[in-house]
Amino acid sequence: MAAHHIPRGILTRMYAQHFGLEVSPFSIAPDPRYLFMSERHREALAHLLYGVSAGGGFVLLTGEIGAGKTTICRSFLEQIPTGCKVAYIFNPKLTVEELLASICGEFGAQPVQTQGRTASLKELVDALNAYLLASHAQGIHNVLIIDEAQSLSADVLEQLRLLTNLETNERKLLQIVLIGQPELREVLAAAQMQQLSQRVIARYHLDALSAEETAQYVRHRMTVAGLKSMLPFDQGALRRIHQLSVGVPRRINLICDRALLGAFARGSTTINRQAVELAAGEVLDPIETGRRRQSMLRRLAQLFGTALVGAAIATGVWFLTMPQQVKVQTNPSPLAPPADERMQPPSTSAAKAEPSSPPSLEQRATASGSPPEPRASEQPDMPPDYDLAMGFSSLINSDAATWQALALLWEQSLPAGEPCLAAATIRLKCFRSTGATLSLVRQLDRPAILVLRDAAGRSAPLLLLGLSQRDALIGIDGRRHRISLFALADFWRGEYATFWRTPADLSDSGASLTAATGQRADPAAGAALNTWLAQSLANVAGQPAPASGAVDTVTLKEQVHAFQIANGLPSDGIPGPMTLMQLNRAIGVEEPSLERGQAGR
């Protein structure tokens, strides 16, 4: 039977078996088993959760088609706070009356008897208001989510704004979450939408995956689907997948699915760059691809133009004010993301719409002329908040004390000298990274030092003790504080350092622990390391441990590779520091880990 006459479902099962998979890994249908949360997905989810907890107004989530907005929304609905009732509107192409009728239907708000006629606009609003007041009295918080919101008409958007006027003396009665494509930001930026835009208390633009995240995404889905061998996509193929998909998960799925099918048809178990290009040509619409490129170039041009205008204005202001006394204001980060792509906390964006809001901590500190004291948490078991913008200067030149505090968490006293060299004398190893993300920090799951930098380029160390989805638990001068991840992002650029421990029986084996010093080494670098690796990996897999000296290095490299894939690590088969750290954790080596309960709000 010709391949093109075989039903698609049978072909999919056949190619899955060909690659040793249990199921097809790249279906475009949403499946919770394949949930992949990149760092930007986690940030988007944190913005939504923050916006709902802030109460009232609008929360905005935008992203390209297939960027993962539905994934975020599903996770959001699973984590929505108790006491919340959600109405979800899937079809935004409604009139004002149809939208209100849909909202009332979702919440179960029944308008007064209309004697067989359609309820009027006033009757629908009155019914919704009565429902919101009644549910507020019962302690219920109502959230309205509208998907594909870029298709909402101006009249409907204005009616939604008016709905946020429904309030009590304490709070607004309805929280509205708008989810849409990038055009939604352009709609809300229009002059006639300024009143609504000012009521957006949290906003986030979900960018596409980076090249590294694209490779992780492909590995993740293949592993979940049952892959036990080497990844069939080589490095050139993974890079080309990212280029052709522009990092959009849905497009990645289409390309990879067709590439696997093509490899099966050729009887091949590997996929290279050319195979990816052939697959992409079959599944991607060239017109749509061209439109995406033009859209991307247009946005880059707009950003570049805005930057030039901003620089010109700043230069002009500087020349005009040079003879005068300059008032220096602290800008936490010259690289802070644009306001329309990151959350604006209530003290900035919401305050413009609500002039009666109480002054922020920074405003009170400025008025009093003194640095703020950390806010006490409303819950007695929570550490107080720490204002990083005001307290940054006090962290400068605290490197020695911060490294010593990190060593104490390992129940060690760090000798004098360069921290990493000193740590080696007490059987601790250093791991440093200049491009770490919160995703990596969570994955390594151990206390660490984050190197912060302010707008003036000054650096300061910060001891990280714990992480939640929204907050970091930090240690300063022996005291524990909280700081939001959004505030941390203004100062942290990815400089990261932590300790890890080498296996006790290998601590004196310099040749076999070349990898442990932070340098890359092949598994054949030493018999002692090989034996420990093989026995540890067998322990993790629940298999009998091989005898000393009976380790096959080729098999060992494949086992290391499989372990790396399963743990989301760079899968090169080389036991570098990250692999050894995760292996230590997997076999139960006692090492400090990040706290989670104390950091959360």
C-alpha positions as CSV (number, residue, x, y, z in Angstrom):
1,M,0.0,0.0,0.0
2,A,1.4,3.4,-0.9
3,A,2.3,5.6,2.1
4,H,0.0,8.4,1.0
5,H,-3.0,5.9,1.1
6,I,-2.3,4.9,4.7
7,P,-4.5,6.7,7.2
8,R,-2.6,9.4,9.1
9,G,-3.3,7.8,12.5
10,I,-1.7,4.5,11.4
11,L,1.3,6.4,9.9
12,T,1.8,8.2,13.2
13,R,1.8,5.0,15.2
14,M,4.2,3.4,12.7
15,Y,6.7,6.2,12.9
16,A,6.4,6.3,16.7
17,Q,7.3,2.7,16.9
18,H,10.2,3.3,14.4
19,F,11.8,5.7,16.9
20,G,11.0,3.6,19.9
21,L,8.2,6.0,21.1
22,E,5.0,5.0,22.8
23,V,3.0,7.8,21.2
24,S,3.4,10.7,18.8
25,P,5.3,13.4,20.6
26,F,4.3,16.4,18.5
27,S,0.5,16.5,18.3
28,I,-0.8,20.1,18.1
29,A,-3.8,19.1,20.4
30,P,-3.3,20.4,23.9
31,D,-2.2,17.5,26.2
32,P,-1.2,18.2,29.8
33,R,1.4,15.4,29.7
34,Y,3.5,17.5,27.4
35,L,3.3,20.7,29.4
36,F,6.6,22.6,28.9
37,M,6.9,25.7,31.0
38,S,9.9,27.8,29.9
39,E,11.0,30.7,32.1
40,R,9.0,33.2,30.1
41,H,5.9,30.9,30.5
42,R,6.5,30.9,34.2
43,E,6.8,34.7,34.2
44,A,3.6,35.1,32.2
45,L,1.8,32.8,34.7
46,A,3.2,34.8,37.6
47,H,1.8,38.0,36.1
48,L,-1.6,36.6,35.7
49,L,-1.7,35.3,39.2
50,Y,-0.4,38.6,40.5
51,G,-3.0,40.5,38.6
52,V,-5.8,38.4,40.0
53,S,-4.6,38.7,43.5
54,A,-4.2,42.5,43.1
55,G,-8.0,42.8,42.6
56,G,-9.9,44.8,40.0
57,G,-9.0,46.3,36.7
58,F,-7.6,44.5,33.7
59,V,-4.8,41.9,33.2
60,L,-3.3,41.6,29.8
61,L,-1.5,38.6,28.2
62,T,-0.4,38.8,24.6
63,G,1.6,36.6,22.3
64,E,2.0,35.3,18.8
65,I,-0.3,32.5,17.5
66,G,0.9,29.2,18.9
67,A,3.3,30.9,21.5
68,G,1.6,29.0,24.4
69,K,-1.1,31.4,25.6
70,T,-3.5,28.5,25.9
71,T,-1.0,26.6,27.9
72,I,-0.5,29.5,30.3
73,C,-4.3,29.9,30.6
74,R,-4.8,26.2,31.5
75,S,-2.1,26.4,34.1
76,F,-3.6,29.7,35.4
77,L,-7.0,28.0,35.8
78,E,-5.5,25.1,37.7
79,Q,-3.7,27.5,40.1
80,I,-6.4,30.2,40.5
81,P,-6.9,31.1,44.2
82,T,-9.7,29.5,46.2
83,G,-12.8,31.6,46.4
84,C,-12.6,32.6,42.7
85,K,-15.3,32.0,40.1
86,V,-14.2,32.1,36.5
87,A,-16.2,33.0,33.4
88,Y,-14.4,32.1,30.1
89,I,-15.5,33.7,26.8
90,F,-14.0,31.9,23.8
91,N,-15.8,33.9,21.0
92,P,-15.0,37.6,21.2
93,K,-16.9,38.5,18.0
94,L,-20.0,39.5,19.9
95,T,-22.1,42.7,20.2
96,V,-22.3,44.4,23.5
97,E,-25.6,42.8,24.3
98,E,-24.4,39.3,23.3
99,L,-21.3,39.7,25.4
100,L,-23.2,40.8,28.5
101,A,-25.7,37.9,28.0
102,S,-22.8,35.5,27.7
103,I,-21.1,36.8,30.9
104,C,-24.4,36.6,32.8
105,G,-24.9,33.1,31.5
106,E,-21.4,32.0,32.6
107,F,-21.8,33.5,36.1
108,G,-25.5,32.3,36.4
109,A,-26.7,35.9,36.7
110,Q,-30.3,35.9,35.6
111,P,-31.9,39.2,34.4
112,V,-35.4,40.0,35.5
113,Q,-38.3,38.4,33.7
114,T,-38.5,39.8,30.2
115,Q,-41.8,38.3,29.1
116,G,-40.3,36.4,26.2
117,R,-38.3,39.4,24.9
118,T,-34.5,39.8,24.8
119,A,-33.1,41.5,27.9
120,S,-32.1,45.1,27.4
121,L,-28.5,46.4,28.0
122,K,-29.6,47.9,31.4
123,E,-31.3,44.8,32.5
124,L,-28.2,42.7,31.8
125,V,-25.9,45.1,33.6
126,D,-28.3,45.3,36.6
127,A,-28.4,41.5,36.8
128,L,-24.6,41.2,36.6
129,N,-24.2,43.9,39.2
130,A,-26.7,42.2,41.6
131,Y,-24.9,38.9,41.2
132,L,-21.4,40.5,41.8
133,L,-22.6,42.2,45.0
134,A,-24.2,39.0,46.3
135,S,-21.1,36.9,45.5
136,H,-18.9,39.6,47.1
137,A,-20.9,39.3,50.3
138,Q,-20.1,35.6,50.3
139,G,-16.4,36.2,49.8
140,I,-16.3,35.1,46.2
141,H,-14.0,36.9,43.7
142,N,-15.2,36.8,40.1
143,V,-12.8,36.7,37.2
144,L,-13.7,37.1,33.5
145,I,-11.3,35.7,30.9
146,I,-11.7,36.7,27.3
147,D,-9.6,34.8,24.7
148,E,-8.7,36.2,21.3
149,A,-9.4,39.6,22.7
150,Q,-7.7,41.4,19.7
151,S,-11.0,40.8,17.9
152,L,-13.1,42.7,20.4
153,S,-14.8,45.8,18.9
154,A,-14.3,49.3,20.3
155,D,-17.9,49.3,21.7
156,V,-17.3,46.0,23.5
157,L,-14.0,47.2,25.0
158,E,-15.7,50.3,26.3
159,Q,-18.5,48.2,27.9
160,L,-15.8,46.1,29.5
161,R,-14.2,49.2,30.9
162,L,-17.5,50.3,32.4
163,L,-17.9,46.9,34.0
164,T,-14.8,47.6,36.1
165,N,-16.7,50.5,37.6
166,L,-18.8,48.0,39.5
167,E,-17.3,48.2,42.9
168,T,-17.8,48.5,46.7
169,N,-16.0,50.8,49.0
170,E,-13.3,48.2,49.5
171,R,-12.6,46.8,46.0
172,K,-13.8,46.3,42.4
173,L,-16.2,43.5,41.9
174,L,-14.9,42.1,38.6
175,Q,-11.4,41.2,37.4
176,I,-11.0,41.0,33.6
177,V,-8.2,39.0,31.9
178,L,-7.7,39.8,28.2
179,I,-5.7,37.2,26.2
180,G,-4.9,38.0,22.6
181,Q,-2.4,38.3,19.8
182,P,0.2,41.2,19.6
183,E,-2.4,43.4,17.8
184,L,-4.3,43.7,21.1
185,R,-1.5,45.9,22.4
186,E,-1.8,48.1,19.4
187,V,-5.6,48.3,19.9
188,L,-5.2,49.4,23.6
189,A,-2.5,51.9,22.6
190,A,-5.0,53.9,20.5
191,A,-5.9,57.3,21.9
192,Q,-9.6,56.4,22.4
193,M,-8.5,53.5,24.6
194,Q,-6.4,55.4,27.1
195,Q,-9.0,55.2,29.9
196,L,-9.1,51.4,29.5
197,S,-5.3,51.1,29.1
198,Q,-4.8,53.0,32.4
199,R,-6.8,50.3,34.2
200,V,-4.4,47.5,33.1
201,I,-2.7,46.6,36.4
202,A,-0.6,43.7,34.9
203,R,0.5,43.0,31.4
204,Y,2.9,40.5,29.8
205,H,3.9,39.7,26.2
206,L,4.8,36.1,25.7
207,D,7.8,36.0,23.4
208,A,8.7,32.9,21.4
209,L,11.2,30.3,22.7
210,S,14.9,31.0,22.4
211,A,17.1,28.6,20.5
212,E,18.1,26.8,23.7
213,E,14.5,26.6,24.9
214,T,13.5,25.2,21.5
215,A,16.0,22.4,21.8
216,Q,14.8,21.7,25.4
217,Y,11.2,21.7,24.2
218,V,11.9,19.1,21.5
219,R,13.8,16.9,24.0
220,H,11.1,17.3,26.6
221,R,8.3,16.1,24.2
222,M,10.4,13.2,22.8
223,T,11.2,12.1,26.4
224,V,7.6,12.2,27.5
225,A,6.6,10.2,24.4
226,G,8.9,7.4,25.6
227,L,12.3,8.1,23.9
228,K,15.0,5.9,25.5
229,S,17.8,6.4,22.9
230,M,19.7,9.3,21.5
231,L,17.6,12.3,20.2
232,P,17.1,11.7,16.5
233,F,17.5,15.5,15.7
234,D,21.2,16.5,15.5
235,Q,22.4,20.0,16.6
236,G,22.1,21.5,13.1
237,A,18.5,20.2,12.8
238,L,17.6,21.7,16.2
239,R,19.1,25.1,15.2
240,R,17.2,25.0,11.9
241,I,13.9,24.1,13.7
242,H,14.2,27.2,15.8
243,Q,15.0,29.4,12.8
244,L,12.1,28.2,10.7
245,S,9.6,28.0,13.6
246,V,10.7,31.4,15.0
247,G,10.5,29.6,18.4
248,V,6.7,29.2,18.2
249,P,5.7,25.9,19.9
250,R,2.9,25.1,17.5
251,R,5.2,25.6,14.5
252,I,7.9,23.5,16.2
253,N,5.3,20.7,16.5
254,L,4.4,20.8,12.9
255,I,8.0,20.8,11.6
256,C,9.1,18.0,14.0
257,D,6.1,15.8,13.3
258,R,6.6,16.0,9.6
259,A,10.4,15.5,9.9
260,L,9.9,12.3,12.0
261,L,7.4,11.1,9.4
262,G,9.8,11.8,6.6
263,A,12.7,10.0,8.4
264,F,10.4,7.0,8.9
265,A,9.6,6.9,5.2
266,R,13.3,7.0,4.3
267,G,14.1,4.3,6.9
268,S,16.4,6.7,8.7
269,T,16.7,7.2,12.5
270,T,18.5,10.5,12.3
271,I,17.3,13.9,11.2
272,N,19.6,16.6,9.9
273,R,19.2,20.2,8.8
274,Q,18.2,19.3,5.2
275,A,15.5,17.0,6.5
276,V,14.1,19.8,8.7
277,E,14.0,22.2,5.7
278,L,12.2,19.7,3.6
279,A,9.6,19.1,6.4
280,A,9.1,22.8,6.9
281,G,8.5,23.3,3.2
282,E,5.7,20.8,3.4
283,V,3.9,22.1,6.5
284,L,4.6,25.8,6.7
285,D,2.6,28.4,4.7
286,P,5.2,30.5,2.8
287,I,2.9,33.4,2.7
288,E,2.4,33.3,6.5
289,T,6.1,32.8,7.0
290,G,6.8,35.9,5.0
291,R,4.1,37.8,6.8
292,R,5.7,36.9,10.2
293,R,9.1,38.0,9.0
294,Q,7.7,41.3,7.8
295,S,5.8,41.8,11.1
296,M,9.0,41.1,13.0
297,L,11.1,43.5,11.0
298,R,8.4,46.1,11.3
299,R,8.4,45.8,15.1
300,L,12.2,45.9,15.2
301,A,12.1,49.1,13.1
302,Q,9.6,50.6,15.5
303,L,11.7,49.7,18.5
304,F,14.8,51.1,16.9
305,G,13.0,54.3,15.9
306,T,11.6,54.7,19.4
307,A,15.1,54.2,20.9
308,L,16.6,56.9,18.6
309,V,13.9,59.4,19.5
310,G,14.3,58.6,23.2
311,A,18.1,59.1,22.9
312,A,17.6,62.4,21.1
313,I,15.2,63.7,23.7
314,A,17.4,62.5,26.6
315,T,20.4,64.3,25.0
316,G,18.5,67.5,24.6
317,V,17.3,67.5,28.2
318,W,20.8,66.8,29.4
319,F,22.2,69.9,27.5
320,L,19.3,72.1,28.7
321,T,19.7,71.1,32.4
322,M,23.6,71.0,32.5
323,P,24.0,74.4,34.2
324,Q,21.4,73.4,36.9
325,Q,21.8,71.2,39.9
326,V,21.0,67.7,38.6
327,K,18.7,65.5,40.6
328,V,19.7,61.9,40.3
329,Q,16.9,59.4,40.3
330,T,17.6,55.7,40.7
331,N,16.5,53.6,37.7
332,P,16.9,50.0,38.7
333,S,17.7,48.7,35.3
334,P,18.6,50.3,31.9
335,L,17.6,47.0,30.4
336,A,14.2,46.9,32.0
337,P,11.5,45.6,29.6
338,P,9.0,48.0,28.0
339,A,5.9,48.8,30.1
340,D,3.6,47.1,27.6
341,E,5.6,43.8,27.9
342,R,6.0,43.5,31.6
343,M,3.7,43.9,34.6
344,Q,3.3,47.5,36.0
345,P,2.9,47.2,39.8
346,P,0.0,49.2,41.4
347,S,2.4,51.9,42.6
348,T,3.0,52.9,39.0
349,S,0.4,52.0,36.5
350,A,-2.6,51.5,38.7
351,A,-1.9,54.6,40.6
352,K,-2.5,56.7,37.5
353,A,-6.0,55.3,37.2
354,E,-6.6,55.4,40.9
355,P,-5.3,58.7,42.3
356,S,-6.6,57.8,45.8
357,S,-4.3,54.8,46.1
358,P,-2.0,55.0,49.2
359,P,1.6,56.1,48.5
360,S,4.1,53.3,47.8
361,L,7.0,52.4,50.0
362,E,9.4,54.3,47.7
363,Q,7.2,57.4,47.7
364,R,7.0,57.4,51.5
365,A,10.8,57.0,51.8
366,T,11.4,59.8,49.3
367,A,9.1,62.1,51.3
368,S,10.7,61.3,54.6
369,G,14.3,61.5,53.2
370,S,15.3,58.2,54.7
371,P,15.6,54.6,53.4
372,P,12.5,52.5,54.0
373,E,12.3,49.8,56.6
374,P,11.3,46.4,55.2
375,R,7.6,46.0,55.1
376,A,6.2,43.6,57.7
377,S,4.2,40.8,56.2
378,E,0.5,40.7,57.0
379,Q,1.1,37.0,57.8
380,P,3.3,36.6,60.9
381,D,5.0,33.5,59.5
382,M,6.2,35.3,56.4
383,P,9.5,37.2,56.2
384,P,9.2,40.9,55.6
385,D,9.5,42.5,52.2
386,Y,12.8,44.0,51.2
387,D,13.0,47.1,49.0
388,L,15.9,46.4,46.7
389,A,15.9,49.7,45.0
390,M,16.4,51.6,48.3
391,G,18.6,49.0,49.9
392,F,21.0,48.2,47.0
393,S,23.8,50.4,48.3
394,S,24.0,48.5,51.6
395,L,24.7,45.2,49.7
396,I,27.8,46.6,47.9
397,N,31.1,45.2,49.2
398,S,29.4,42.4,51.1
399,D,31.0,39.7,49.0
400,A,33.0,38.0,51.8
401,A,30.1,38.0,54.2
402,T,27.7,36.6,51.6
403,W,30.0,33.8,50.5
404,Q,30.6,32.9,54.2
405,A,26.8,32.8,54.7
406,L,26.5,30.5,51.7
407,A,29.2,28.2,53.2
408,L,27.4,28.1,56.5
409,L,24.4,26.6,54.8
410,W,26.7,23.7,53.9
411,E,27.8,23.6,57.6
412,Q,31.2,24.8,56.6
413,S,33.4,27.8,57.5
414,L,34.9,29.3,54.4
415,P,38.7,30.0,54.7
416,A,40.1,33.4,53.7
417,G,40.9,34.0,50.1
418,E,39.2,33.7,46.8
419,P,35.9,32.0,47.5
420,C,36.1,29.2,45.0
421,L,39.7,28.3,45.8
422,A,39.0,28.4,49.5
423,A,35.9,26.2,49.0
424,A,38.1,23.5,47.4
425,T,40.0,23.1,50.6
426,I,36.8,22.0,52.4
427,R,35.6,19.6,49.7
428,L,33.2,22.0,48.1
429,K,33.1,22.9,44.4
430,C,32.0,26.2,42.8
431,F,29.7,26.4,39.9
432,R,29.4,29.8,38.2
433,S,27.3,31.0,35.3
434,T,27.0,34.4,33.6
435,G,23.8,33.5,31.7
436,A,21.7,31.7,34.2
437,T,17.9,32.0,34.2
438,L,15.4,31.4,37.0
439,S,14.6,28.1,35.2
440,L,18.2,27.0,35.7
441,V,18.1,28.2,39.3
442,R,15.0,26.2,40.1
443,Q,16.5,23.2,38.3
444,L,19.7,23.2,40.3
445,D,17.6,23.7,43.4
446,R,20.3,24.9,45.8
447,P,21.1,28.2,47.7
448,A,23.1,30.5,45.6
449,I,24.6,33.9,45.2
450,L,23.1,36.2,42.6
451,V,25.3,39.1,41.4
452,L,23.1,42.2,41.0
453,R,23.9,45.3,39.0
454,D,22.3,48.7,39.2
455,A,22.0,51.4,36.6
456,A,25.4,52.8,37.4
457,G,27.0,49.4,36.8
458,R,27.8,48.8,40.5
459,S,27.6,45.1,41.5
460,A,26.4,43.6,44.8
461,P,25.9,40.0,45.9
462,L,22.6,38.6,47.1
463,L,22.1,35.4,49.0
464,L,19.2,33.4,47.5
465,L,17.6,31.0,50.0
466,G,14.3,30.1,48.3
467,L,12.0,30.6,45.4
468,S,8.2,30.5,44.8
469,Q,6.4,31.3,41.7
470,R,6.3,35.0,42.6
471,D,8.9,35.7,45.3
472,A,12.4,35.0,46.2
473,L,13.5,34.4,49.8
474,I,16.8,36.2,50.5
475,G,19.3,36.4,53.3
476,I,20.8,39.8,54.3
477,D,23.0,40.2,57.5
478,G,21.6,37.0,58.9
479,R,18.0,38.1,58.4
480,R,15.5,36.6,56.0
481,H,13.5,38.8,53.6
482,R,11.2,38.5,50.6
483,I,11.5,40.2,47.2
484,S,9.2,39.8,44.2
485,L,10.7,38.2,41.2
486,F,9.7,41.3,39.2
487,A,11.8,43.5,41.4
488,L,14.7,41.1,41.2
489,A,14.6,41.1,37.4
490,D,15.4,44.8,37.4
491,F,18.8,44.0,38.9
492,W,19.8,40.5,38.1
493,R,21.4,39.8,34.7
494,G,22.1,36.0,35.1
495,E,25.3,36.1,37.1
496,Y,25.0,33.1,39.4
497,A,27.3,31.1,41.8
498,T,26.7,28.1,44.0
499,F,28.4,25.2,45.8
500,W,28.2,21.5,45.2
501,R,29.9,18.5,46.7
502,T,32.1,15.9,45.1
503,P,31.6,12.2,46.0
504,A,33.6,11.4,49.1
505,D,35.6,8.6,47.6
506,L,36.6,10.7,44.7
507,S,37.6,13.9,46.5
508,D,41.4,13.1,46.2
509,S,41.2,11.8,42.7
510,G,42.2,14.8,40.6
511,A,42.5,13.0,37.3
512,S,39.1,11.3,37.6
513,L,37.4,14.5,38.6
514,T,38.5,16.7,35.8
515,A,34.8,17.3,35.1
516,A,34.1,18.2,38.7
517,T,36.4,21.1,38.6
518,G,34.2,22.8,36.0
519,Q,36.1,21.5,33.0
520,R,34.5,19.3,30.4
521,A,35.8,15.7,30.4
522,D,34.9,12.5,28.6
523,P,33.6,9.6,30.8
524,A,36.9,7.8,30.0
525,A,38.8,10.5,32.0
526,G,39.3,8.2,35.0
527,A,38.3,4.7,36.2
528,A,37.1,5.9,39.6
529,L,34.8,8.5,38.1
530,N,33.5,6.0,35.6
531,T,32.7,3.4,38.3
532,W,31.0,6.0,40.4
533,L,28.9,7.3,37.5
534,A,27.9,3.8,36.4
535,Q,26.9,2.7,39.9
536,S,25.0,6.0,40.5
537,L,23.1,5.8,37.2
538,A,22.2,2.2,37.9
539,N,20.9,3.3,41.3
540,V,18.7,6.0,39.7
541,A,17.4,3.5,37.2
542,G,16.8,0.8,39.8
543,Q,19.2,-1.6,38.1
544,P,22.1,-3.8,39.5
545,A,25.3,-1.8,39.9
546,P,28.2,-2.9,37.8
547,A,31.4,-4.1,39.4
548,S,34.5,-1.8,39.6
549,G,36.5,-2.0,36.5
550,A,33.7,-3.6,34.5
551,V,32.4,-0.3,33.0
552,D,32.0,0.0,29.2
553,T,32.7,3.7,28.4
554,V,30.5,3.8,25.3
555,T,27.5,2.4,27.2
556,L,28.3,4.8,30.1
557,K,28.2,7.8,27.7
558,E,24.8,6.7,26.4
559,Q,23.6,6.4,30.0
560,V,24.9,9.8,30.9
561,H,23.2,11.2,27.8
562,A,19.9,9.6,28.7
563,F,20.1,11.0,32.3
564,Q,20.8,14.5,30.9
565,I,17.7,14.3,28.6
566,A,15.5,13.1,31.4
567,N,16.7,16.0,33.6
568,G,16.5,18.7,30.9
569,L,20.3,19.2,30.8
570,P,22.5,19.8,27.8
571,S,22.7,16.2,26.4
572,D,26.3,15.8,25.3
573,G,27.0,12.7,27.3
574,I,29.7,14.5,29.3
575,P,29.5,14.5,33.1
576,G,30.0,18.2,33.7
577,P,29.2,20.0,37.0
578,M,25.4,20.4,36.2
579,T,25.1,16.7,35.5
580,L,27.0,15.7,38.6
581,M,24.9,18.1,40.7
582,Q,21.7,16.6,39.5
583,L,23.1,13.1,39.9
584,N,24.0,13.8,43.5
585,R,20.5,15.0,44.1
586,A,19.0,11.9,42.4
587,I,21.0,9.4,44.5
588,G,20.2,11.2,47.7
589,V,23.4,13.0,48.5
590,E,22.7,15.4,51.4
591,E,23.0,18.9,50.0
592,P,21.1,22.2,50.9
593,S,18.1,22.9,48.7
594,L,16.0,26.0,48.0
595,E,13.1,26.7,50.3
596,R,9.7,27.1,48.7
597,G,7.1,27.5,51.4
598,Q,8.5,30.7,53.0
599,A,8.9,32.6,49.8
600,G,5.4,32.5,48.6
601,R,2.8,35.1,49.1
